[in-house]
Amino acid sequence: MIYKSIYLALNEAAELIARKLARVQRTRYPDEASALDDARRELLRALFDGAVYSRGVLWSGPPTEGDLAEPEPVKWYQVEPGWWSHELYIPYVYRHERTALDFHLLKGPTDKEAPELEPIEHAIEGAYLLDKIILYWNANSFVVQDFHGDYEYLKIQVSCADLQLHFGVEVAELHATDLPSPTDVALLVKPEPSKRGRRPADVRDSVYEWLNSQPEGSCLCNRPYTETAHCFCTEVLKPKDEVRLIKCVDTIRKQVVRWCKEHNSHKR
């Protein structure tokens, strides 16, 4: 007998619902991608009603120096239905003010004044602003809005049994989306074989180099760590599929936390 998980990653569940919508409503949804937005909204409705159980790993802040070399313990907590309130559901755009450095860069050699500086906006793929949270579908996580401190749910999963009951998804379909065994994200950073014991350092060096190269005033550590990790993965590593992207964000996030800790920066 092979054990089949009773949980499915949040975004995998939405994609599974989209697959069924495309199959049973072919006129409205010619393919799975066209049904994904509606599938996500339907899943949110079920989560908010408490019809579908969800759980996640509650982020408890940056690790201490002694914890950096140790595996992080995984503690699952139920995500209360109220977090999924979604009367507001719009794409999330991160904004930050331009700095004096931007002023000098945009100012020409003969200009007395630089052009008016508009806030910098950066759209995060798969990220949505809800009533209480910023939801990152691709990373299976969310951050609580306007919370002064670290309050995030990571690795969010939903109940397979509830998906079967309320969305009519067959067991075989659920197991067809099971994630493959984990692989070392360091292989994404450097495809060539690396020496034993050097992979974590390779990942750290790549992340640190990228973080150090960002423009002054980017306020990277004032943004959700997951968001910064997602930006690195999509801009630098460019994983080929969602599974690798999820693993990448999960791994790179730890390096972002460590970099911010070393720079004595804290999120607002």
Phi and psi in degrees as GROMACS dihedral restraints (atoms count N, CA, C in turn):
[ dihedral_restraints ]
;  ai    aj    ak    al  type     phi  dphi    fc
    3     4     5     6     1  -109.5    20    10
    4     5     6     7     1   125.9    20    10
    6     7     8     9     1   -66.1    20    10
    7     8     9    10     1   134.7    20    10
    9    10    11    12     1  -113.0    20    10
   10    11    12    13     1   125.6    20    10
   12    13    14    15     1   -61.3    20    10
   13    14    15    16     1   144.4    20    10
   15    16    17    18     1   -90.7    20    10
   16    17    18    19     1     2.6    20    10
   18    19    20    21     1  -125.1    20    10
   19    20    21    22     1   156.0    20    10
   21    22    23    24     1  -136.0    20    10
   22    23    24    25     1   141.2    20    10
   24    25    26    27     1   -58.1    20    10
   25    26    27    28     1   144.9    20    10
   27    28    29    30     1   -51.3    20    10
   28    29    30    31     1   -53.6    20    10
   30    31    32    33     1   -70.2    20    10
   31    32    33    34     1   -31.1    20    10
   33    34    35    36     1   -63.2    20    10
   34    35    36    37     1   -37.9    20    10
   36    37    38    39     1   -64.5    20    10
   37    38    39    40     1   -43.0    20    10
   39    40    41    42     1   -62.7    20    10
   40    41    42    43     1   -40.6    20    10
   42    43    44    45     1   -66.5    20    10
   43    44    45    46     1   -34.2    20    10
   45    46    47    48     1   -66.4    20    10
   46    47    48    49     1   -42.0    20    10
   48    49    50    51     1   -64.7    20    10
   49    50    51    52     1   -41.1    20    10
   51    52    53    54     1   -61.1    20    10
   52    53    54    55     1   -38.6    20    10
   54    55    56    57     1   -61.3    20    10
   55    56    57    58     1   -41.6    20    10
   57    58    59    60     1   -70.5    20    10
   58    59    60    61     1   -41.0    20    10
   60    61    62    63     1   -58.1    20    10
   61    62    63    64     1   -43.3    20    10
   63    64    65    66     1   -65.2    20    10
   64    65    66    67     1   -29.5    20    10
   66    67    68    69     1   -78.2    20    10
   67    68    69    70     1   -38.9    20    10
   69    70    71    72     1   -95.1    20    10
   70    71    72    73     1   -15.8    20    10
   72    73    74    75     1  -128.8    20    10
   73    74    75    76     1    65.4    20    10
   75    76    77    78     1   -65.9    20    10
   76    77    78    79     1   -30.2    20    10
   78    79    80    81     1   -68.1    20    10
   79    80    81    82     1   -41.7    20    10
   81    82    83    84     1   -79.2    20    10
   82    83    84    85     1   -37.2    20    10
   84    85    86    87     1  -123.2    20    10
   85    86    87    88     1    98.4    20    10
   87    88    89    90     1   -67.2    20    10
   88    89    90    91     1   -21.9    20    10
   90    91    92    93     1  -153.8    20    10
   91    92    93    94     1   175.1    20    10
   93    94    95    96     1   -63.6    20    10
   94    95    96    97     1   -38.0    20    10
   96    97    98    99     1   -62.6    20    10
   97    98    99   100     1   -38.2    20    10
   99   100   101   102     1   -70.5    20    10
  100   101   102   103     1   -19.6    20    10
  102   103   104   105     1   -96.2    20    10
  103   104   105   106     1    -7.4    20    10
  105   106   107   108     1   -63.3    20    10
  106   107   108   109     1   -42.3    20    10
  108   109   110   111     1   -62.0    20    10
  109   110   111   112     1   -46.9    20    10
  111   112   113   114     1   -65.3    20    10
  112   113   114   115     1   -36.8    20    10
  114   115   116   117     1   -62.8    20    10
  115   116   117   118     1   -41.8    20    10
  117   118   119   120     1   -63.5    20    10
  118   119   120   121     1   -41.3    20    10
  120   121   122   123     1   -65.2    20    10
  121   122   123   124     1   -40.6    20    10
  123   124   125   126     1   -65.1    20    10
  124   125   126   127     1   -39.6    20    10
  126   127   128   129     1   -64.6    20    10
  127   128   129   130     1   -40.2    20    10
  129   130   131   132     1   -61.0    20    10
  130   131   132   133     1   -40.5    20    10
  132   133   134   135     1   -59.5    20    10
  133   134   135   136     1   -45.0    20    10
  135   136   137   138     1   -67.4    20    10
  136   137   138   139     1   -37.8    20    10
  138   139   140   141     1   -66.7    20    10
  139   140   141   142     1   -43.3    20    10
  141   142   143   144     1   -66.2    20    10
  142   143   144   145     1   -35.1    20    10
  144   145   146   147     1   -75.1    20    10
  145   146   147   148     1   -11.9    20    10
  147   148   149   150     1    82.0    20    10
  148   149   150   151     1     9.4    20    10
  150   151   152   153     1   -74.3    20    10
  151   152   153   154     1   -31.4    20    10
  153   154   155   156     1  -114.1    20    10
  154   155   156   157     1   123.4    20    10
  156   157   158   159     1   -76.7    20    10
  157   158   159   160     1   137.5    20    10
  159   160   161   162     1  -131.2    20    10
  160   161   162   163     1   150.9    20    10
  162   163   164   165     1  -141.3    20    10
  163   164   165   166     1   161.2    20    10
  165   166   167   168     1  -160.2    20    10
  166   167   168   169     1   172.8    20    10
  168   169   170   171     1   -95.1    20    10
  169   170   171   172     1   119.2    20    10
  171   172   173   174     1   -80.8    20    10
  172   173   174   175     1   120.5    20    10
  174   175   176   177     1   -70.7    20    10
  175   176   177   178     1   130.4    20    10
  177   178   179   180     1  -115.3    20    10
  178   179   180   181     1    18.3    20    10
  180   181   182   183     1   104.1    20    10
  181   182   183   184     1   168.3    20    10
  183   184   185   186     1   -60.8    20    10
  184   185   186   187     1   146.7    20    10
  186   187   188   189     1   -70.5    20    10
  187   188   189   190     1   154.8    20    10
  189   190   191   192     1   -79.6    20    10
  190   191   192   193     1   170.7    20    10
  192   193   194   195     1   -57.7    20    10
  193   194   195   196     1   -37.6    20    10
  195   196   197   198     1   -70.8    20    10
  196   197   198   199     1   -22.4    20    10
  198   199   200   201     1   -87.5    20    10
  199   200   201   202     1   -15.3    20    10
  201   202   203   204     1   -62.5    20    10
  202   203   204   205     1   -33.2    20    10
  204   205   206   207     1   -90.6    20    10
  205   206   207   208     1    -4.6    20    10
  207   208   209   210     1  -106.2    20    10
  208   209   210   211     1   149.3    20    10
  210   211   212   213     1   -62.9    20    10
  211   212   213   214     1   141.5    20    10
  213   214   215   216     1   -77.1    20    10
  214   215   216   217     1   130.4    20    10
  216   217   218   219     1   -67.9    20    10
  217   218   219   220     1   141.4    20    10
  219   220   221   222     1  -100.0    20    10
  220   221   222   223     1   115.6    20    10
  222   223   224   225     1  -121.8    20    10
  223   224   225   226     1   119.8    20    10
  225   226   227   228     1   -91.2    20    10
  226   227   228   229     1   138.9    20    10
  228   229   230   231     1  -131.0    20    10
  229   230   231   232     1   143.1    20    10
  231   232   233   234     1   -66.1    20    10
  232   233   234   235     1   136.4    20    10
  234   235   236   237     1   -88.1    20    10
  235   236   237   238     1   112.3    20    10
  237   238   239   240     1   -61.7    20    10
  238   239   240   241     1   140.1    20    10
  240   241   242   243     1   -53.8    20    10
  241   242   243   244     1   -32.7    20    10
  243   244   245   246     1   -59.8    20    10
  244   245   246   247     1   -27.1    20    10
  246   247   248   249     1   -62.6    20    10
  247   248   249   250     1   -25.7    20    10
  249   250   251   252     1   -86.6    20    10
  250   251   252   253     1    10.6    20    10
  252   253   254   255     1   -54.9    20    10
  253   254   255   256     1   128.7    20    10
  255   256   257   258     1  -141.3    20    10
  256   257   258   259     1    38.8    20    10
  258   259   260   261     1   -59.8    20    10
  259   260   261   262     1   -35.8    20    10
  261   262   263   264     1   -97.6    20    10
  262   263   264   265     1   127.3    20    10
  264   265   266   267     1  -151.5    20    10
  265   266   267   268     1    92.7    20    10
  267   268   269   270     1  -134.5    20    10
  268   269   270   271     1   153.6    20    10
  270   271   272   273     1   -57.0    20    10
  271   272   273   274     1   139.6    20    10
  273   274   275   276     1   -90.8    20    10
  274   275   276   277     1   129.0    20    10
  276   277   278   279     1  -121.1    20    10
  277   278   279   280     1   120.3    20    10
  279   280   281   282     1   -81.6    20    10
  280   281   282   283     1   132.0    20    10
  282   283   284   285     1  -125.3    20    10
  283   284   285   286     1   141.0    20    10
  285   286   287   288     1  -147.4    20    10
  286   287   288   289     1   152.7    20    10
  288   289   290   291     1   -74.2    20    10
  289   290   291   292     1   145.9    20    10
  291   292   293   294     1   -71.5    20    10
  292   293   294   295     1   158.8    20    10
  294   295   296   297     1  -111.4    20    10
  295   296   297   298     1   178.6    20    10
  297   298   299   300     1   -60.6    20    10
  298   299   300   301     1   -32.3    20    10
  300   301   302   303     1   -63.0    20    10
  301   302   303   304     1   -42.5    20    10
  303   304   305   306     1   -61.3    20    10
  304   305   306   307     1   -37.7    20    10
  306   307   308   309     1   -58.0    20    10
  307   308   309   310     1   -47.2    20    10
  309   310   311   312     1   -71.2    20    10
  310   311   312   313     1   -33.2    20    10
  312   313   314   315     1   -69.3    20    10
  313   314   315   316     1   -36.5    20    10
  315   316   317   318     1   -84.3    20    10
  316   317   318   319     1   -17.4    20    10
  318   319   320   321     1   -78.8    20    10
  319   320   321   322     1   125.0    20    10
  321   322   323   324     1   -73.6    20    10
  322   323   324   325     1   165.8    20    10
  324   325   326   327     1   -63.3    20    10
  325   326   327   328     1   -25.6    20    10
  327   328   329   330     1  -106.6    20    10
  328   329   330   331     1    -2.0    20    10
  330   331   332   333     1   -77.4    20    10
  331   332   333   334     1   135.7    20    10
  333   334   335   336     1   -81.0    20    10
  334   335   336   337     1   -31.2    20    10
  336   337   338   339     1  -134.0    20    10
  337   338   339   340     1   146.2    20    10
  339   340   341   342     1   -78.9    20    10
  340   341   342   343     1   155.3    20    10
  342   343   344   345     1   -60.5    20    10
  343   344   345   346     1   158.6    20    10
  345   346   347   348     1   -59.4    20    10
  346   347   348   349     1   131.8    20    10
  348   349   350   351     1   -94.1    20    10
  349   350   351   352     1   115.7    20    10
  351   352   353   354     1   -87.2    20    10
  352   353   354   355     1   152.9    20    10
  354   355   356   357     1   -58.5    20    10
  355   356   357   358     1   145.6    20    10
  357   358   359   360     1   -81.1    20    10
  358   359   360   361     1   131.5    20    10
  360   361   362   363     1  -118.1    20    10
  361   362   363   364     1   138.6    20    10
  363   364   365   366     1  -136.3    20    10
  364   365   366   367     1   111.3    20    10
  366   367   368   369     1   -78.5    20    10
  367   368   369   370     1   130.6    20    10
  369   370   371   372     1   -98.8    20    10
  370   371   372   373     1   118.5    20    10
  372   373   374   375     1   -61.2    20    10
  373   374   375   376     1   130.7    20    10
  375   376   377   378     1    77.1    20    10
  376   377   378   379     1     8.6    20    10
  378   379   380   381     1  -104.8    20    10
  379   380   381   382     1   136.4    20    10
  381   382   383   384     1  -135.3    20    10
  382   383   384   385     1   144.3    20    10
  384   385   386   387     1   -93.5    20    10
  385   386   387   388     1   118.5    20    10
  387   388   389   390     1  -107.2    20    10
  388   389   390   391     1  -174.3    20    10
  390   391   392   393     1   -58.4    20    10
  391   392   393   394     1   -40.5    20    10
  393   394   395   396     1  -123.2    20    10
  394   395   396   397     1   -13.0    20    10
  396   397   398   399     1  -136.4    20    10
  397   398   399   400     1   163.9    20    10
  399   400   401   402     1  -107.4    20    10
  400   401   402   403     1   112.9    20    10
  402   403   404   405     1   -97.2    20    10
  403   404   405   406     1   127.5    20    10
  405   406   407   408     1  -109.6    20    10
  406   407   408   409     1    93.3    20    10
  408   409   410   411     1   -57.9    20    10
  409   410   411   412     1   -48.6    20    10
  411   412   413   414     1   -63.8    20    10
  412   413   414   415     1   -25.2    20    10
  414   415   416   417     1  -102.2    20    10
  415   416   417   418     1     1.4    20    10
  417   418   419   420     1    52.5    20    10
  418   419   420   421     1    51.3    20    10
  420   421   422   423     1  -153.9    20    10
  421   422   423   424     1   164.1    20    10
  423   424   425   426     1  -147.2    20    10
  424   425   426   427     1   156.0    20    10
  426   427   428   429     1  -117.9    20    10
  427   428   429   430     1   137.7    20    10
  429   430   431   432     1   -76.3    20    10
  430   431   432   433     1   131.5    20    10
  432   433   434   435     1   -68.4    20    10
  433   434   435   436     1   143.8    20    10
  435   436   437   438     1    53.8    20    10
  436   437   438   439     1    28.9    20    10
  438   439   440   441     1   -98.2    20    10
  439   440   441   442     1   122.1    20    10
  441   442   443   444     1   -82.4    20    10
  442   443   444   445     1    87.7    20    10
  444   445   446   447     1   147.4    20    10
  445   446   447   448     1  -167.0    20    10
  447   448   449   450     1   -98.6    20    10
  448   449   450   451     1   110.6    20    10
  450   451   452   453     1  -142.8    20    10
  451   452   453   454     1    92.3    20    10
  453   454   455   456     1  -139.4    20    10
  454   455   456   457     1   148.3    20    10
  456   457   458   459     1  -107.8    20    10
  457   458   459   460     1   126.5    20    10
  459   460   461   462     1  -114.7    20    10
  460   461   462   463     1   165.1    20    10
  462   463   464   465     1    52.4    20    10
  463   464   465   466     1    38.3    20    10
  465   466   467   468     1   -64.2    20    10
  466   467   468   469     1   133.9    20    10
  468   469   470   471     1  -129.0    20    10
  469   470   471   472     1   159.0    20    10
  471   472   473   474     1  -126.9    20    10
  472   473   474   475     1   161.1    20    10
  474   475   476   477     1   -75.0    20    10
  475   476   477   478     1   126.7    20    10
  477   478   479   480     1   -64.2    20    10
  478   479   480   481     1   -39.0    20    10
  480   481   482   483     1   -62.1    20    10
  481   482   483   484     1   -40.0    20    10
  483   484   485   486     1   -68.1    20    10
  484   485   486   487     1   -35.9    20    10
  486   487   488   489     1   -64.5    20    10
  487   488   489   490     1   -40.4    20    10
  489   490   491   492     1   -64.2    20    10
  490   491   492   493     1   -42.7    20    10
  492   493   494   495     1   -68.1    20    10
  493   494   495   496     1   -44.5    20    10
  495   496   497   498     1   -99.4    20    10
  496   497   498   499     1   -17.2    20    10
  498   499   500   501     1  -120.8    20    10
  499   500   501   502     1    -0.6    20    10
  501   502   503   504     1    65.7    20    10
  502   503   504   505     1    29.1    20    10
  504   505   506   507     1   -82.0    20    10
  505   506   507   508     1   132.0    20    10
  507   508   509   510     1   -77.6    20    10
  508   509   510   511     1   152.6    20    10
  510   511   512   513     1   -57.6    20    10
  511   512   513   514     1   -42.1    20    10
  513   514   515   516     1   -60.5    20    10
  514   515   516   517     1   -36.7    20    10
  516   517   518   519     1   -68.0    20    10
  517   518   519   520     1   -38.2    20    10
  519   520   521   522     1   -61.3    20    10
  520   521   522   523     1   -47.8    20    10
  522   523   524   525     1   -71.5    20    10
  523   524   525   526     1   -22.1    20    10
  525   526   527   528     1   -67.4    20    10
  526   527   528   529     1   -18.3    20    10
  528   529   530   531     1  -103.3    20    10
  529   530   531   532     1     7.8    20    10
  531   532   533   534     1   -56.8    20    10
  532   533   534   535     1   142.9    20    10
  534   535   536   537     1   -73.8    20    10
  535   536   537   538     1   143.5    20    10
  537   538   539   540     1   -70.4    20    10
  538   539   540   541     1   170.2    20    10
  540   541   542   543     1   -61.8    20    10
  541   542   543   544     1   148.0    20    10
  543   544   545   546     1   -62.0    20    10
  544   545   546   547     1   147.8    20    10
  546   547   548   549     1  -124.8    20    10
  547   548   549   550     1   160.9    20    10
  549   550   551   552     1   -74.4    20    10
  550   551   552   553     1   119.7    20    10
  552   553   554   555     1   -64.0    20    10
  553   554   555   556     1   -20.5    20    10
  555   556   557   558     1   -59.7    20    10
  556   557   558   559     1   -26.3    20    10
  558   559   560   561     1   -65.4    20    10
  559   560   561   562     1   -26.7    20    10
  561   562   563   564     1   -73.3    20    10
  562   563   564   565     1   -32.0    20    10
  564   565   566   567     1   -73.2    20    10
  565   566   567   568     1   -44.4    20    10
  567   568   569   570     1  -134.7    20    10
  568   569   570   571     1   102.4    20    10
  570   571   572   573     1   -61.1    20    10
  571   572   573   574     1   -30.8    20    10
  573   574   575   576     1   -70.7    20    10
  574   575   576   577     1   151.1    20    10
  576   577   578   579     1   -55.3    20    10
  577   578   579   580     1   138.9    20    10
  579   580   581   582     1  -118.4    20    10
  580   581   582   583     1   156.7    20    10
  582   583   584   585     1   -71.2    20    10
  583   584   585   586     1   150.1    20    10
  585   586   587   588     1   -57.6    20    10
  586   587   588   589     1   135.5    20    10
  588   589   590   591     1    87.2    20    10
  589   590   591   592     1    -4.8    20    10
  591   592   593   594     1  -105.0    20    10
  592   593   594   595     1    -8.7    20    10
  594   595   596   597     1   -61.6    20    10
  595   596   597   598     1   -47.8    20    10
  597   598   599   600     1   -57.3    20    10
  598   599   600   601     1   -38.3    20    10
  600   601   602   603     1   -67.0    20    10
  601   602   603   604     1   -38.2    20    10
  603   604   605   606     1   -60.8    20    10
  604   605   606   607     1   -44.0    20    10
  606   607   608   609     1   -63.3    20    10
  607   608   609   610     1   -48.2    20    10
  609   610   611   612     1   -59.5    20    10
  610   611   612   613     1   -45.9    20    10
  612   613   614   615     1   -62.3    20    10
  613   614   615   616     1   -40.2    20    10
  615   616   617   618     1   -65.3    20    10
  616   617   618   619     1   -42.7    20    10
  618   619   620   621     1   -67.9    20    10
  619   620   621   622     1   -45.0    20    10
  621   622   623   624     1   -62.3    20    10
  622   623   624   625     1   -40.6    20    10
  624   625   626   627     1   -61.7    20    10
  625   626   627   628     1   -42.3    20    10
  627   628   629   630     1   -66.9    20    10
  628   629   630   631     1   -43.7    20    10
  630   631   632   633     1   -64.0    20    10
  631   632   633   634     1   -41.8    20    10
  633   634   635   636     1   -68.4    20    10
  634   635   636   637     1   -21.9    20    10
  636   637   638   639     1   -86.8    20    10
  637   638   639   640     1    -7.2    20    10
  639   640   641   642     1   -70.4    20    10
  640   641   642   643     1   149.5    20    10
  642   643   644   645     1   -60.6    20    10
  643   644   645   646     1   147.1    20    10
  645   646   647   648     1   -60.9    20    10
  646   647   648   649     1   135.1    20    10
  648   649   650   651     1    95.2    20    10
  649   650   651   652     1     2.5    20    10
  651   652   653   654     1   -68.5    20    10
  652   653   654   655     1   -20.7    20    10
  654   655   656   657     1    53.9    20    10
  655   656   657   658     1    47.2    20    10
  657   658   659   660     1   -58.3    20    10
  658   659   660   661     1   -36.0    20    10
  660   661   662   663     1   -82.5    20    10
  661   662   663   664     1    -6.2    20    10
  663   664   665   666     1   -91.8    20    10
  664   665   666   667     1    -6.6    20    10
  666   667   668   669     1   -93.2    20    10
  667   668   669   670     1   159.9    20    10
  669   670   671   672     1   -56.9    20    10
  670   671   672   673     1   134.6    20    10
  672   673   674   675     1   -57.8    20    10
  673   674   675   676     1   -37.6    20    10
  675   676   677   678     1   -61.5    20    10
  676   677   678   679     1   -39.1    20    10
  678   679   680   681     1   -64.2    20    10
  679   680   681   682     1   -45.0    20    10
  681   682   683   684     1   -64.0    20    10
  682   683   684   685     1   -41.9    20    10
  684   685   686   687     1   -63.3    20    10
  685   686   687   688     1   -39.6    20    10
  687   688   689   690     1   -63.4    20    10
  688   689   690   691     1   -41.3    20    10
  690   691   692   693     1   -60.8    20    10
  691   692   693   694     1   -44.2    20    10
  693   694   695   696     1   -61.0    20    10
  694   695   696   697     1   -47.3    20    10
  696   697   698   699     1   -63.1    20    10
  697   698   699   700     1   -42.6    20    10
  699   700   701   702     1   -76.5    20    10
  700   701   702   703     1   -30.1    20    10
  702   703   704   705     1   -88.4    20    10
  703   704   705   706     1   -33.9    20    10
  705   706   707   708     1  -104.5    20    10
  706   707   708   709     1   -55.6    20    10
  708   709   710   711     1   -83.2    20    10
  709   710   711   712     1   -35.7    20    10
  711   712   713   714     1    50.5    20    10
  712   713   714   715     1    64.5    20    10
  714   715   716   717     1   -56.1    20    10
  715   716   717   718     1   150.0    20    10
  717   718   719   720     1   -79.9    20    10
  718   719   720   721     1   -19.3    20    10
  720   721   722   723     1  -147.8    20    10
  721   722   723   724     1   173.0    20    10
  723   724   725   726     1   -65.8    20    10
  724   725   726   727     1   -36.0    20    10
  726   727   728   729     1   -60.8    20    10
  727   728   729   730     1   -46.9    20    10
  729   730   731   732     1   -67.9    20    10
  730   731   732   733     1   -33.7    20    10
  732   733   734   735     1   -64.5    20    10
  733   734   735   736     1   -43.5    20    10
  735   736   737   738     1   -60.2    20    10
  736   737   738   739     1   -46.3    20    10
  738   739   740   741     1   -65.0    20    10
  739   740   741   742     1   -38.8    20    10
  741   742   743   744     1   -62.4    20    10
  742   743   744   745     1   -49.6    20    10
  744   745   746   747     1   -59.4    20    10
  745   746   747   748     1   -41.8    20    10
  747   748   749   750     1   -62.3    20    10
  748   749   750   751     1   -39.4    20    10
  750   751   752   753     1   -78.0    20    10
  751   752   753   754     1   -46.3    20    10
  753   754   755   756     1   -66.3    20    10
  754   755   756   757     1   -31.0    20    10
  756   757   758   759     1   -56.2    20    10
  757   758   759   760     1   -38.8    20    10
  759   760   761   762     1   -62.9    20    10
  760   761   762   763     1   -38.5    20    10
  762   763   764   765     1   -71.6    20    10
  763   764   765   766     1   -34.3    20    10
  765   766   767   768     1   -63.7    20    10
  766   767   768   769     1   -44.3    20    10
  768   769   770   771     1   -59.0    20    10
  769   770   771   772     1   -43.9    20    10
  771   772   773   774     1   -66.2    20    10
  772   773   774   775     1   -41.7    20    10
  774   775   776   777     1   -61.7    20    10
  775   776   777   778     1   -44.5    20    10
  777   778   779   780     1   -64.3    20    10
  778   779   780   781     1   -37.8    20    10
  780   781   782   783     1   -65.0    20    10
  781   782   783   784     1   -41.0    20    10
  783   784   785   786     1   -68.6    20    10
  784   785   786   787     1   -25.1    20    10
  786   787   788   789     1   -94.4    20    10
  787   788   789   790     1     8.8    20    10
  789   790   791   792     1    55.2    20    10
  790   791   792   793     1    37.8    20    10
  792   793   794   795     1  -109.7    20    10
  793   794   795   796     1   150.4    20    10
  795   796   797   798     1  -136.9    20    10
  796   797   798   799     1   146.9    20    10
  798   799   800   801     1   -71.8    20    10
  799   800   801   802     1   148.4    20    10
